[in-house]
Amino acid sequence: MPPRKRRSFTAEYKVEAAHRVIDSGRAVAEVARELGIHESLLGTWVKDERRRIAAAEIHGERPLDSAERAELQRLRRQVAEQDKDIAFLKKASAYFAAMQTNRPGSL
């Protein structure tokens, strides 16, 4: 038997996977097969998310709907891309600054 792969999932992935079950009314087993994860793992995420939704309702809050979650994910991806761009620009700036001081005739 091949060794089992250990994977870790982000909180956003867990919530999104749980909402695939909650929002659509589909069976946990069906969505778990679709996502390629174990059914009991997804079942736990669904239970946790339903508890969070119930707790929010008690306090008069409402959870994000699917459009708001999609927008939040889009913004997080955009921020991650901008962080990559900033890191690249910092490296490029340091490189060009080092090259400037190594030029003949520079101070």
N, C-alpha and C positions, 0 to 999 in steps of 0.2 A: 504494500500500500504506500503511495507517495506521501511525503510529509505534508502536513496541513500548512497552508499559507496563513500567516497572521496578518490581518489588515486592521488599520485603525480608520475610523470614520470621523469626519468633522461633525460638529453639532448641527450645522446647517444641512448637511447631507441626511442626518438622522431625521430631522424635522421634515424635510422635503419628502423623504421616503415614507414617513408615517402619514403625511397628508395625501400621498398617492392612494393610500388605503382609505383614510377618513373621508376625503372629499369625493372620491369616486364611488364609495360603497362596495368596492371590489374585495375579494377575499385576500387575506394576508398571504396565503400560500401562492396565489396567482401573481401577486405583485413581487413576492420574494423570488419566484422563479424568473420573472422578467428582469429583476435587478441583479440576479446571480448571488443572492445572499441567503443565509439560513433562515428558515421560516420563524424559528423561535426568537432569533435576533430581531427581526422586523416586528414580531409580535410585541416584544418588550418595548421597542421604540413607539409603537402605536399606543400601548397602555400609558407610557410616560407622557406622550403628547396629549392624550385625552385627559389625563390628570392635570396637566398645565392649563388646558382650555377650561376645565371645570373650576380650577382655582382662580383663573382670571375673571370668570363670570361672577364668582362670589364677590370679588372686589370691584365689580362694575366695569371691568376692562374687557375689551374684545381682542382676540388674537388677530394677527395679520391674515387677510384673505389671500388667495392664491396670486392675484395680480400684485399685491403689495410685496409678497415674498419674492416674486419674480423680479420686481424692481430692485429690491434689496440685494438680491444675488447679482444682478447686473451692475449695480453700483460697487459692490465688493470686488467684482472682477475688474472693473475700471480702476479702482484704487490700487489693486495688486499690479496691474499693468503700469500705472503711473509710478509706483514704487520701483519697479524694474527699470523704467526709463530714468528715474532719478539716480539710481545706483550706477547705471551705465554712464550717465553724464558726469558723475563724480569721478569715476575711473578715467574717463576720457580727459577730463579737466586736469587731473593729476598727471596723466601721461604727457599732455601737451605742455604743462608747466615744467615738468622734468626735462622735456626735449628743449624747451626754450632756454633753460639755464645751461644746457650742454652744448649749445650752438657756439661756434667760434665767434669771438668778438662780443659775447654776452658778458654781463657783469658778474 
